[in-house]
């Protein structure tokens, strides 16, 4: 019987790179090297160089809006007339339904009125008056589920497909497969809420076992602040910076040639080189003075509440416009005790207070983003995804003004980039407690996103610890009903 490593030990150097590179990254690398005609050029080929999709793809880039804390689907996107009938009745624990914390209250109808919108006639709550005007461009997945009711693990699952930390985020997988179209900006950019990082922190956009260069790069979104801390050299060092940078680059390249395959070293060198280019490109992309007054009003930049998220969404548009492959925007921060409001969507005590605030924020920024992308001809090639980590229960909690965590059902939506607007997939049960028709996990959402980018999710893989790893693990089905 042959050794499992026999093809590597006896094959050519090119074959070794093909097999060792893993998945589409290895295919892309071999193609680049064959075109260059020199295997020795491998160390000079950027791991983030733009690579064509394996097949014709409607989407070229992704903007993902993440609403941490657990948005209530029954108060936003998932209309449940049965809750109106059951409103005020005791929650029947004999049904076997679980709750996460506190005490289960009575069945509670939506805190916002639902109406039909658009030519498609989709139901949407009055929490989103602006987004309701975009409903014909949106596809809703009403049967999303998570495997956990804990914020951190559920965030990891929605981002990476696993409830444990340490697995690559979707943005890392996408840039691993396709690279970036702009060598002067990061391929995977994260725009956190100005209040802070989300539950789970930086792990949410980590590269895991992929080459470290594919991890997300955080840009500061607050107005008046440098996009990256310590990006610019001290004034007295500026005159010597160019010569010093060239000298360091030569030393780094020489050092790397003796340590081929050290991805952390490669990523560190690439980061330093990118940092030098970012001194010009980052200020340009984050400087909004060139935007028209109409655009500033569209994103409500002057509004003290909606303005910060509007700025994040506008930055996302400017980034993808310049060739950034994957942008993740967070609408909410880490969960802490509420002051005036909770800092994210985790509305245990007062859903009208918390969802009322965050709903207006999301409604303003996300609708502006869709309208802006569409007016510029970018929506058809930009996939926009909006999700949360889990939903909330159909009963009231505590003082009858909040709702508990519900991993059994929640809603995500997608728009642009090959999405068929005005449609939906799956359904939760009559009360919105559990996904009932076509239960869907992050695997299926990720598989659909990769499909729209032209990547078969079964083939985007990386060999790690004896296993050929994928974003979708061993699961995932493309949701064909919502794609064109």
Residue, then its C-alpha position, 0 to 999 in steps of 0.5 A: x500500500x502506498x504511503x499517503x505522502x508518496x505522491x508528494x515525495x516522488x512528484x515534481x516540485x510543481x505537483x508538491x505546490x499544487x497538493x500542498x497549496x490546498x484547494x483553490x489557493x493551490x490551483x490559483x498559485x499553480x496557474x500564476x506560476x505557470x503563466x510566469x514560467x518560474x517556480x522561483x517567483x513564488x515568493x514574489x507572487x502576492x497571496x492576495x493577488x486577484x484570481x478569476x472565479x472558477x466559473x462565471x459569477x454574478x457577484x465580485x465582492x461581498x458586504x456583510x452586515x452583522x447585527x450582534x446580540x440576536x435580532x428578533x425575527x418576529x418583530x422585524x422580518x418574519x410575520x406571525x399572525x398566530x402570535x396575534x391570536x395567542x397574545x397574552x396567553x401563558x407560554x405552555x412549558x409542556x410543549x417542550x420549548x426551551x428558554x435561555x434565561x429568566x422566566x418565560x412570560x406570555x405569548x407576545x405579538x410583534x411590538x411593531x405592526x406588519x404591512x405588505x410592501x413592494x411589488x412582491x408584497x412581502x411582509x415587513x414590520x414598521x421597524x424598517x420604513x426605509x428598508x421596506x422600500x428596498x424589499x423587491x431587491x431583497x431575498x429573505x431566509x426565514x428558516x435560519x437556525x443556530x446550534x447554540x444560544x450563547x452569543x460568542x459561539x453563535x457569532x463564530x458559527x455565523x461567521x465561520x461555520x463552527x461554534x468553536x473559535x479558531x476557524x477561518x471567517x467567511x471573509x478569510x475564505x473568500x480572499x483565500x479563493x479569490x484574492x483582491x482587486x486592489x493591492x493598496x487596500x486590505x482584501x478583507x476589511x472589518x468596520x466595527x461599531x464605534x462603541x467597540x468590538x462585537x461578542x467574541x472580538x477579533x476571533x470573528x474575522x480571524x484566518x484560523x489555519x489559513x495563511x495569516x494574511x487572509x485575516x480581516x483588517x480593522x479600520x477605525x470608523x469614527x470621524x476625525x480619527x486615523x483609519x489605523x492606529x499608528x499608521x503614520x510615522x513620527x514627523x522627524x522620521x518621515x524624511x528617511x522613511x522611504x530609504x528605510x522601507x526599501x532596506x527593510x523590504x530587502x532584508x525581509x525578502x532575504x529572510x523569507x527565502x530561507x523560511x519558505x512556508x512560514x505563513x505568519x512570517x509571510x503575513x507579517x511582511x505583507x502587512x508591513x508592506x501594505x501598511x506603507x501603501x495604506x499611508x496613502x490609500x487608507x486616508x483617501x478611502x476614509x475621507x468623505x469630504x468628496x461625497x456629495x451633500x445628497x449622499x451625506x443626507x442619504x446616509x444621515x451622517x449628521x444624525x447623532x444616532x444613525x450617523x455612525x452606522x451610516x458612515x460605516x455603510x458609506x465606507x463599505x461602499x467606498x471600499x468595494x468601489x475600490x476593489x476590496x473583496x470582502x467588507x464586514x460591517x457591525x451594527x452593534x458592539x459587545x453585550x454589556x449592561x444597558x444604560x440608556x440602551x443596550x449596546x447591541x440587539x440583545x433585548x432581554x429587558x425592553x425590546x421597544x427601547x433597544x430594537x427601536x433604537x437599533x432598528x432605526x440605525x440599521x434601517x437608515x444605513x442599510x437602505x442607504x447602502x442598497x440605494x447607493x450601490x444600485x444607483x452606481x450600478x454596483x449592486x448587481x455585482x456586490x452581494x449584500x448579506x444581513x444577519x444576526x447570530x440567532x433570533x428571539x422567543x415568541x414569548x415575553x420575558x421578565x417584565x413582559x417587555x423583553x424577549x429571550x434568546x432563540x437559536x431555533x429560528x431567525x431570519x437573514x436576508x441577501x440582496x444584489x450579486x445574483x440574488x432574486x429579489x422579493x422572494x423568501x426561502x423556508x419558514x419558521x413555525x406558526x409562532x416563530x419558535x423553530x425553523x419548520x420548512x427547509x431548516x437552514x444553517x450558516x452552511x447553506x448561507x455560506x454555500x450560497x454566497x460562495x456559489x454567487x462568487x463563482x466558487x463551488x463550496x465543496x472545492x474551496x478547501x485547505x488541508x489542516x491536521x489531516x482533514x481537508x477543511x471547508x467553510x461549510x464543513x461537510x454540510x451546505x446546500x446552495x439555496x437555488x430558490x433565491x438566486x437568479 
